[in-house]
Amino acid sequence: MRLAIFADIHANRQAFSACLDAARARGAERIVCLGDVVGYGADPEWAVDTVMQLVGDGAIAVLGNHDCAIGSPSETMNAAAQAAIEWTRGRLSVPQRRFLAELPLTMHEDDRLYVHSEASNPSRWRYVRSTQDAARSLEATGTHVTFCGHIHQPALYSMSSAAKMTSFIPATDVPVQLLGGRRWLAVLGSVGQPRDGNPAAAFAMFDTNSREITYCRAPYDVEAAADRIRANGLPPWLADRLLVGK
C-alpha cells in the first residue's frame, strides 16, 4: 500500500492542497496526518474539515501540540504561536474543536507507529534534534518504523540491533529502503511551515510492501498563503517566514 504522510499542516490551505494533489498523483492509497492541523496559518476551518473528511474516508490522524492547545489553555507557546491559537479558537466550531480534542496521541498500524513529536513521552512534545533524541524515541517502541513531525525539518534515523545509530537528511525524490535489520525513525518536514530553508511544502510517501520511503516537496502559492495570514491580522512574522522556509 502506498501511504501519503503529512505533518504540521498548520492551517495552510494552499500548501496542504498542493500536497494532497501531489500525493494522489503519486498513487497514494491511504492518508496519514501526524498532527498540528491548525496553528500559524489562516485557514483552520478548512484544514480541520479536510482532515475530518479524510479520516471519515479511512485516513489516520494523531494529535499535535497546536491541536491540543485549542482546548488546553495550559499549553504554552511563543507569542506569535499563542496569538494564532487564540485567533483559531474563535474560528472553529464545536464539532471541529471536538474532533481535534479526540485525536489520539499515537496510532499503531502493523509494524508502524505514528506520533506527532516522539514516542518516549508523546504528550511532552519534545523535538527530535539529534541521534540521542531519536534513540530515546526508538527505545520506547518495538515497531520497525516510527513516523513523526513537530520539528518542521526532514530527517531519517536508524538503530541497529546493537543500538548503533545513523542519521542523515534524505534527498528529495530519492527512495530509501528501510531495511528490516534496523529500526527507523522518519521525521517529516512540514506541509504548512517548512523550516529547512526550502519554502516548498513537504510530505512523504511510504510503500508498505517495498518498505521504501520517499521524501517529497510540493511547490505552492506561498504568497497567497502569506497574504491570508496578513489579511486576518495574525502576526506578520508568520507570513514572512513562509517565503524563506524558516
Phi and psi in degrees as GROMACS dihedral restraints (atoms count N, CA, C in turn):
[ dihedral_restraints ]
;  ai    aj    ak    al  type     phi  dphi    fc
    3     4     5     6     1   -93.7    20    10
    4     5     6     7     1   114.8    20    10
    6     7     8     9     1   -96.6    20    10
    7     8     9    10     1   137.5    20    10
    9    10    11    12     1  -106.3    20    10
   10    11    12    13     1   122.9    20    10
   12    13    14    15     1  -117.6    20    10
   13    14    15    16     1   126.9    20    10
   15    16    17    18     1  -124.2    20    10
   16    17    18    19     1   141.0    20    10
   18    19    20    21     1  -134.7    20    10
   19    20    21    22     1   147.8    20    10
   21    22    23    24     1    56.3    20    10
   22    23    24    25     1    61.0    20    10
   24    25    26    27     1   -68.5    20    10
   25    26    27    28     1   -41.3    20    10
   27    28    29    30     1    51.7    20    10
   28    29    30    31     1    47.4    20    10
   30    31    32    33     1    54.7    20    10
   31    32    33    34     1    29.5    20    10
   33    34    35    36     1  -100.5    20    10
   34    35    36    37     1    95.2    20    10
   36    37    38    39     1   -62.2    20    10
   37    38    39    40     1   -43.9    20    10
   39    40    41    42     1   -63.3    20    10
   40    41    42    43     1   -42.4    20    10
   42    43    44    45     1   -69.6    20    10
   43    44    45    46     1   -45.7    20    10
   45    46    47    48     1   -68.0    20    10
   46    47    48    49     1   -38.2    20    10
   48    49    50    51     1   -59.8    20    10
   49    50    51    52     1   -44.3    20    10
   51    52    53    54     1   -63.5    20    10
   52    53    54    55     1   -40.0    20    10
   54    55    56    57     1   -68.1    20    10
   55    56    57    58     1   -42.2    20    10
   57    58    59    60     1   -61.9    20    10
   58    59    60    61     1   -43.6    20    10
   60    61    62    63     1   -61.8    20    10
   61    62    63    64     1   -44.2    20    10
   63    64    65    66     1   -65.7    20    10
   64    65    66    67     1   -40.6    20    10
   66    67    68    69     1   -66.4    20    10
   67    68    69    70     1   -41.7    20    10
   69    70    71    72     1   -66.2    20    10
   70    71    72    73     1   -35.9    20    10
   72    73    74    75     1   -65.0    20    10
   73    74    75    76     1   -25.4    20    10
   75    76    77    78     1   -88.9    20    10
   76    77    78    79     1     5.3    20    10
   78    79    80    81     1    88.6    20    10
   79    80    81    82     1    25.5    20    10
   81    82    83    84     1   -58.3    20    10
   82    83    84    85     1   131.9    20    10
   84    85    86    87     1  -109.2    20    10
   85    86    87    88     1   -17.7    20    10
   87    88    89    90     1  -150.4    20    10
   88    89    90    91     1   146.1    20    10
   90    91    92    93     1  -106.8    20    10
   91    92    93    94     1   138.5    20    10
   93    94    95    96     1  -128.2    20    10
   94    95    96    97     1   128.6    20    10
   96    97    98    99     1  -115.5    20    10
   97    98    99   100     1   122.4    20    10
   99   100   101   102     1   -96.5    20    10
  100   101   102   103     1    28.5    20    10
  102   103   104   105     1    95.1    20    10
  103   104   105   106     1   168.8    20    10
  105   106   107   108     1    60.1    20    10
  106   107   108   109     1    59.4    20    10
  108   109   110   111     1   -66.8    20    10
  109   110   111   112     1   -35.5    20    10
  111   112   113   114     1  -115.0    20    10
  112   113   114   115     1  -178.2    20    10
  114   115   116   117     1    97.5    20    10
  115   116   117   118     1   141.7    20    10
  117   118   119   120     1    72.5    20    10
  118   119   120   121     1   -52.2    20    10
  120   121   122   123     1   -86.4    20    10
  121   122   123   124     1   174.0    20    10
  123   124   125   126     1  -104.2    20    10
  124   125   126   127     1     4.6    20    10
  126   127   128   129     1  -128.3    20    10
  127   128   129   130     1    58.4    20    10
  129   130   131   132     1   -67.0    20    10
  130   131   132   133     1   -36.7    20    10
  132   133   134   135     1   -61.2    20    10
  133   134   135   136     1   -48.1    20    10
  135   136   137   138     1   -62.3    20    10
  136   137   138   139     1   -43.1    20    10
  138   139   140   141     1   -62.2    20    10
  139   140   141   142     1   -45.8    20    10
  141   142   143   144     1   -67.2    20    10
  142   143   144   145     1   -44.1    20    10
  144   145   146   147     1   -58.2    20    10
  145   146   147   148     1   -41.3    20    10
  147   148   149   150     1   -64.7    20    10
  148   149   150   151     1   -44.7    20    10
  150   151   152   153     1   -68.9    20    10
  151   152   153   154     1   -37.5    20    10
  153   154   155   156     1   -58.6    20    10
  154   155   156   157     1   -43.9    20    10
  156   157   158   159     1   -65.8    20    10
  157   158   159   160     1   -40.9    20    10
  159   160   161   162     1   -61.9    20    10
  160   161   162   163     1   -43.8    20    10
  162   163   164   165     1   -62.8    20    10
  163   164   165   166     1   -39.9    20    10
  165   166   167   168     1   -60.8    20    10
  166   167   168   169     1   -26.9    20    10
  168   169   170   171     1   -93.6    20    10
  169   170   171   172     1     8.0    20    10
  171   172   173   174     1   110.9    20    10
  172   173   174   175     1     3.1    20    10
  174   175   176   177     1   -71.5    20    10
  175   176   177   178     1   161.4    20    10
  177   178   179   180     1  -106.0    20    10
  178   179   180   181     1   139.3    20    10
  180   181   182   183     1  -141.9    20    10
  181   182   183   184     1   140.8    20    10
  183   184   185   186     1  -122.3    20    10
  184   185   186   187     1   168.6    20    10
  186   187   188   189     1   -82.4    20    10
  187   188   189   190     1   135.8    20    10
  189   190   191   192     1  -108.9    20    10
  190   191   192   193     1   167.5    20    10
  192   193   194   195     1   -65.9    20    10
  193   194   195   196     1   -33.9    20    10
  195   196   197   198     1   -70.8    20    10
  196   197   198   199     1   -37.1    20    10
  198   199   200   201     1   -61.2    20    10
  199   200   201   202     1   -44.1    20    10
  201   202   203   204     1   -62.7    20    10
  202   203   204   205     1   -38.4    20    10
  204   205   206   207     1   -65.5    20    10
  205   206   207   208     1   -23.1    20    10
  207   208   209   210     1   -58.0    20    10
  208   209   210   211     1   -40.5    20    10
  210   211   212   213     1  -105.6    20    10
  211   212   213   214     1     2.8    20    10
  213   214   215   216     1  -130.9    20    10
  214   215   216   217     1    88.7    20    10
  216   217   218   219     1   -57.6    20    10
  217   218   219   220     1   -16.9    20    10
  219   220   221   222     1   -72.4    20    10
  220   221   222   223     1   -18.2    20    10
  222   223   224   225     1   -66.3    20    10
  223   224   225   226     1   124.5    20    10
  225   226   227   228     1  -105.9    20    10
  226   227   228   229     1   139.7    20    10
  228   229   230   231     1  -141.6    20    10
  229   230   231   232     1   173.6    20    10
  231   232   233   234     1   -67.8    20    10
  232   233   234   235     1   169.2    20    10
  234   235   236   237     1   -61.5    20    10
  235   236   237   238     1   -43.1    20    10
  237   238   239   240     1   -66.0    20    10
  238   239   240   241     1   -44.1    20    10
  240   241   242   243     1   -64.1    20    10
  241   242   243   244     1   -40.5    20    10
  243   244   245   246     1   -65.0    20    10
  244   245   246   247     1   -40.2    20    10
  246   247   248   249     1   -61.0    20    10
  247   248   249   250     1   -40.6    20    10
  249   250   251   252     1   -66.8    20    10
  250   251   252   253     1   -38.4    20    10
  252   253   254   255     1   -65.4    20    10
  253   254   255   256     1   -44.0    20    10
  255   256   257   258     1   -64.2    20    10
  256   257   258   259     1   -39.5    20    10
  258   259   260   261     1   -64.7    20    10
  259   260   261   262     1   -41.7    20    10
  261   262   263   264     1   -64.6    20    10
  262   263   264   265     1   -39.4    20    10
  264   265   266   267     1   -54.5    20    10
  265   266   267   268     1   -38.3    20    10
  267   268   269   270     1   -75.4    20    10
  268   269   270   271     1   -12.3    20    10
  270   271   272   273     1   -95.8    20    10
  271   272   273   274     1   -27.0    20    10
  273   274   275   276     1   -85.8    20    10
  274   275   276   277     1   144.3    20    10
  276   277   278   279     1   -78.9    20    10
  277   278   279   280     1   169.2    20    10
  279   280   281   282     1   -59.9    20    10
  280   281   282   283     1   -46.4    20    10
  282   283   284   285     1   -61.9    20    10
  283   284   285   286     1   -36.2    20    10
  285   286   287   288     1   -67.0    20    10
  286   287   288   289     1   -42.9    20    10
  288   289   290   291     1   -65.9    20    10
  289   290   291   292     1   -37.0    20    10
  291   292   293   294     1   -65.1    20    10
  292   293   294   295     1   -41.2    20    10
  294   295   296   297     1   -57.8    20    10
  295   296   297   298     1   -47.1    20    10
  297   298   299   300     1   -63.2    20    10
  298   299   300   301     1   -43.8    20    10
  300   301   302   303     1   -63.9    20    10
  301   302   303   304     1   -28.3    20    10
  303   304   305   306     1   -92.7    20    10
  304   305   306   307     1     0.6    20    10
  306   307   308   309     1   -65.7    20    10
  307   308   309   310     1   139.9    20    10
  309   310   311   312     1   -76.7    20    10
  310   311   312   313     1   154.5    20    10
  312   313   314   315     1   -69.5    20    10
  313   314   315   316     1   -34.5    20    10
  315   316   317   318     1  -141.2    20    10
  316   317   318   319     1   158.9    20    10
  318   319   320   321     1  -141.6    20    10
  319   320   321   322     1   133.6    20    10
  321   322   323   324     1  -102.3    20    10
  322   323   324   325     1   139.3    20    10
  324   325   326   327     1  -145.4    20    10
  325   326   327   328     1   113.8    20    10
  327   328   329   330     1    53.7    20    10
  328   329   330   331     1  -119.7    20    10
  330   331   332   333     1  -101.8    20    10
  331   332   333   334     1    28.2    20    10
  333   334   335   336     1  -126.1    20    10
  334   335   336   337     1   145.3    20    10
  336   337   338   339     1  -121.0    20    10
  337   338   339   340     1   133.8    20    10
  339   340   341   342     1  -113.3    20    10
  340   341   342   343     1   130.2    20    10
  342   343   344   345     1  -153.7    20    10
  343   344   345   346     1   153.1    20    10
  345   346   347   348     1   -75.5    20    10
  346   347   348   349     1   -51.3    20    10
  348   349   350   351     1  -100.3    20    10
  349   350   351   352     1   -72.2    20    10
  351   352   353   354     1  -163.7    20    10
  352   353   354   355     1   167.2    20    10
  354   355   356   357     1   -88.5    20    10
  355   356   357   358     1   -17.9    20    10
  357   358   359   360     1   -73.1    20    10
  358   359   360   361     1   -32.8    20    10
  360   361   362   363     1  -157.0    20    10
  361   362   363   364     1    77.1    20    10
  363   364   365   366     1   -56.3    20    10
  364   365   366   367     1   -32.5    20    10
  366   367   368   369     1   -78.5    20    10
  367   368   369   370     1    -6.7    20    10
  369   370   371   372     1   -86.2    20    10
  370   371   372   373     1   -11.4    20    10
  372   373   374   375     1    57.3    20    10
  373   374   375   376     1    46.5    20    10
  375   376   377   378     1   -82.0    20    10
  376   377   378   379     1   145.4    20    10
  378   379   380   381     1   -84.5    20    10
  379   380   381   382     1   147.8    20    10
  381   382   383   384     1   -97.2    20    10
  382   383   384   385     1   100.8    20    10
  384   385   386   387     1  -111.7    20    10
  385   386   387   388     1    -9.0    20    10
  387   388   389   390     1  -152.5    20    10
  388   389   390   391     1   170.7    20    10
  390   391   392   393     1   -64.5    20    10
  391   392   393   394     1   -31.0    20    10
  393   394   395   396     1   -64.1    20    10
  394   395   396   397     1   -44.6    20    10
  396   397   398   399     1   -62.4    20    10
  397   398   399   400     1   -43.1    20    10
  399   400   401   402     1   -64.2    20    10
  400   401   402   403     1   -41.2    20    10
  402   403   404   405     1   -62.0    20    10
  403   404   405   406     1   -41.7    20    10
  405   406   407   408     1   -58.7    20    10
  406   407   408   409     1   -41.8    20    10
  408   409   410   411     1   -67.9    20    10
  409   410   411   412     1   -45.4    20    10
  411   412   413   414     1   -65.2    20    10
  412   413   414   415     1   -36.1    20    10
  414   415   416   417     1   -69.0    20    10
  415   416   417   418     1   -16.4    20    10
  417   418   419   420     1   -87.6    20    10
  418   419   420   421     1    -4.8    20    10
  420   421   422   423     1  -143.9    20    10
  421   422   423   424     1   150.0    20    10
  423   424   425   426     1   -98.4    20    10
  424   425   426   427     1     5.0    20    10
  426   427   428   429     1   -70.3    20    10
  427   428   429   430     1   155.0    20    10
  429   430   431   432     1   -67.8    20    10
  430   431   432   433     1   -41.5    20    10
  432   433   434   435     1  -133.0    20    10
  433   434   435   436     1   132.0    20    10
  435   436   437   438     1  -110.6    20    10
  436   437   438   439     1   132.0    20    10
  438   439   440   441     1  -111.0    20    10
  439   440   441   442     1   131.2    20    10
  441   442   443   444     1  -145.1    20    10
  442   443   444   445     1   173.3    20    10
  444   445   446   447     1  -134.3    20    10
  445   446   447   448     1  -122.2    20    10
  447   448   449   450     1    79.3    20    10
  448   449   450   451     1   -40.2    20    10
  450   451   452   453     1   -91.2    20    10
  451   452   453   454     1   -12.5    20    10
  453   454   455   456     1    68.1    20    10
  454   455   456   457     1    18.8    20    10
  456   457   458   459     1  -137.1    20    10
  457   458   459   460     1   125.9    20    10
  459   460   461   462     1   -70.8    20    10
  460   461   462   463     1   142.7    20    10
  462   463   464   465     1  -161.1    20    10
  463   464   465   466     1   159.0    20    10
  465   466   467   468     1  -136.3    20    10
  466   467   468   469     1   125.3    20    10
  468   469   470   471     1  -121.0    20    10
  469   470   471   472     1   152.1    20    10
  471   472   473   474     1  -144.2    20    10
  472   473   474   475     1   155.9    20    10
  474   475   476   477     1  -129.2    20    10
  475   476   477   478     1   128.8    20    10
  477   478   479   480     1   -79.9    20    10
  478   479   480   481     1   173.8    20    10
  480   481   482   483     1   -64.1    20    10
  481   482   483   484     1   -20.7    20    10
  483   484   485   486     1   -95.1    20    10
  484   485   486   487     1    12.9    20    10
  486   487   488   489     1    68.6    20    10
  487   488   489   490     1    21.9    20    10
  489   490   491   492     1   -80.4    20    10
  490   491   492   493     1   133.5    20    10
  492   493   494   495     1  -101.5    20    10
  493   494   495   496     1   144.1    20    10
  495   496   497   498     1  -129.9    20    10
  496   497   498   499     1   156.9    20    10
  498   499   500   501     1  -153.4    20    10
  499   500   501   502     1   149.2    20    10
  501   502   503   504     1  -162.4    20    10
  502   503   504   505     1   164.0    20    10
  504   505   506   507     1   -94.8    20    10
  505   506   507   508     1   115.5    20    10
  507   508   509   510     1   -69.9    20    10
  508   509   510   511     1   143.8    20    10
  510   511   512   513     1   -78.7    20    10
  511   512   513   514     1   146.1    20    10
  513   514   515   516     1   -64.4    20    10
  514   515   516   517     1   134.5    20    10
  516   517   518   519     1    66.0    20    10
  517   518   519   520     1    19.8    20    10
  519   520   521   522     1  -112.3    20    10
  520   521   522   523     1   107.8    20    10
  522   523   524   525     1   -62.2    20    10
  523   524   525   526     1   141.5    20    10
  525   526   527   528     1  -123.9    20    10
  526   527   528   529     1   124.8    20    10
  528   529   530   531     1   -84.4    20    10
  529   530   531   532     1   125.2    20    10
  531   532   533   534     1   -88.5    20    10
  532   533   534   535     1    89.4    20    10
  534   535   536   537     1   -60.8    20    10
  535   536   537   538     1   149.0    20    10
  537   538   539   540     1   -71.9    20    10
  538   539   540   541     1   -17.9    20    10
  540   541   542   543     1   -78.1    20    10
  541   542   543   544     1    -4.2    20    10
  543   544   545   546     1  -128.8    20    10
  544   545   546   547     1   162.7    20    10
  546   547   548   549     1  -108.7    20    10
  547   548   549   550     1   147.8    20    10
  549   550   551   552     1  -126.4    20    10
  550   551   552   553     1   146.0    20    10
  552   553   554   555     1  -124.2    20    10
  553   554   555   556     1   110.2    20    10
  555   556   557   558     1   -99.4    20    10
  556   557   558   559     1   112.3    20    10
  558   559   560   561     1   -97.3    20    10
  559   560   561   562     1   119.7    20    10
  561   562   563   564     1   -87.3    20    10
  562   563   564   565     1   150.9    20    10
  564   565   566   567     1   -74.6    20    10
  565   566   567   568     1  -179.9    20    10
  567   568   569   570     1   -97.1    20    10
  568   569   570   571     1   138.6    20    10
  570   571   572   573     1   -66.2    20    10
  571   572   573   574     1   -53.9    20    10
  573   574   575   576     1   -98.8    20    10
  574   575   576   577     1   -10.1    20    10
  576   577   578   579     1  -155.8    20    10
  577   578   579   580     1    70.3    20    10
  579   580   581   582     1   -58.3    20    10
  580   581   582   583     1   145.9    20    10
  582   583   584   585     1  -130.8    20    10
  583   584   585   586     1    26.5    20    10
  585   586   587   588     1  -110.7    20    10
  586   587   588   589     1    18.2    20    10
  588   589   590   591     1    86.5    20    10
  589   590   591   592     1     0.0    20    10
  591   592   593   594     1  -117.3    20    10
  592   593   594   595     1   114.0    20    10
  594   595   596   597     1   -68.7    20    10
  595   596   597   598     1   -17.8    20    10
  597   598   599   600     1   -63.2    20    10
  598   599   600   601     1   141.4    20    10
  600   601   602   603     1   -63.5    20    10
  601   602   603   604     1   146.1    20    10
  603   604   605   606     1  -116.5    20    10
  604   605   606   607     1   144.2    20    10
  606   607   608   609     1  -157.9    20    10
  607   608   609   610     1  -177.3    20    10
  609   610   611   612     1  -141.2    20    10
  610   611   612   613     1   152.3    20    10
  612   613   614   615     1  -112.7    20    10
  613   614   615   616     1   137.7    20    10
  615   616   617   618     1  -131.8    20    10
  616   617   618   619     1   126.1    20    10
  618   619   620   621     1   -95.7    20    10
  619   620   621   622     1   113.7    20    10
  621   622   623   624     1   -71.3    20    10
  622   623   624   625     1   -17.6    20    10
  624   625   626   627     1   -84.2    20    10
  625   626   627   628     1   -51.0    20    10
  627   628   629   630     1   -84.0    20    10
  628   629   630   631     1   -13.1    20    10
  630   631   632   633     1    59.0    20    10
  631   632   633   634     1    36.1    20    10
  633   634   635   636     1  -100.9    20    10
  634   635   636   637     1   132.6    20    10
  636   637   638   639     1  -110.2    20    10
  637   638   639   640     1   138.5    20    10
  639   640   641   642     1  -127.3    20    10
  640   641   642   643     1   119.9    20    10
  642   643   644   645     1   -82.9    20    10
  643   644   645   646     1   131.8    20    10
  645   646   647   648     1  -125.2    20    10
  646   647   648   649     1   156.2    20    10
  648   649   650   651     1  -126.5    20    10
  649   650   651   652     1   146.0    20    10
  651   652   653   654     1  -129.6    20    10
  652   653   654   655     1   104.9    20    10
  654   655   656   657     1   -59.6    20    10
  655   656   657   658     1   145.5    20    10
  657   658   659   660     1  -148.8    20    10
  658   659   660   661     1   176.2    20    10
  660   661   662   663     1   -78.9    20    10
  661   662   663   664     1    84.4    20    10
  663   664   665   666     1   -63.6    20    10
  664   665   666   667     1   -40.1    20    10
  666   667   668   669     1   -59.2    20    10
  667   668   669   670     1   -40.8    20    10
  669   670   671   672     1   -64.4    20    10
  670   671   672   673     1   -41.8    20    10
  672   673   674   675     1   -64.5    20    10
  673   674   675   676     1   -41.7    20    10
  675   676   677   678     1   -65.3    20    10
  676   677   678   679     1   -41.2    20    10
  678   679   680   681     1   -61.7    20    10
  679   680   681   682     1   -37.4    20    10
  681   682   683   684     1   -63.5    20    10
  682   683   684   685     1   -39.6    20    10
  684   685   686   687     1   -62.9    20    10
  685   686   687   688     1   -48.3    20    10
  687   688   689   690     1   -64.1    20    10
  688   689   690   691     1   -42.7    20    10
  690   691   692   693     1   -63.9    20    10
  691   692   693   694     1   -24.8    20    10
  693   694   695   696     1   -94.9    20    10
  694   695   696   697     1     7.4    20    10
  696   697   698   699     1    75.9    20    10
  697   698   699   700     1    16.3    20    10
  699   700   701   702     1   -77.0    20    10
  700   701   702   703     1   161.6    20    10
  702   703   704   705     1   -53.0    20    10
  703   704   705   706     1   125.9    20    10
  705   706   707   708     1   -55.9    20    10
  706   707   708   709     1   -29.3    20    10
  708   709   710   711     1   -59.3    20    10
  709   710   711   712     1   -32.1    20    10
  711   712   713   714     1   -66.5    20    10
  712   713   714   715     1   -29.0    20    10
  714   715   716   717     1   -79.7    20    10
  715   716   717   718     1   -44.1    20    10
  717   718   719   720     1   -61.7    20    10
  718   719   720   721     1   -39.0    20    10
  720   721   722   723     1   -68.6    20    10
  721   722   723   724     1   -25.4    20    10
  723   724   725   726     1   -62.0    20    10
  724   725   726   727     1   -34.5    20    10
  726   727   728   729     1   -68.8    20    10
  727   728   729   730     1   -23.5    20    10
  729   730   731   732     1  -115.5    20    10
  730   731   732   733     1    -1.0    20    10
  732   733   734   735     1    66.3    20    10
  733   734   735   736     1    38.3    20    10
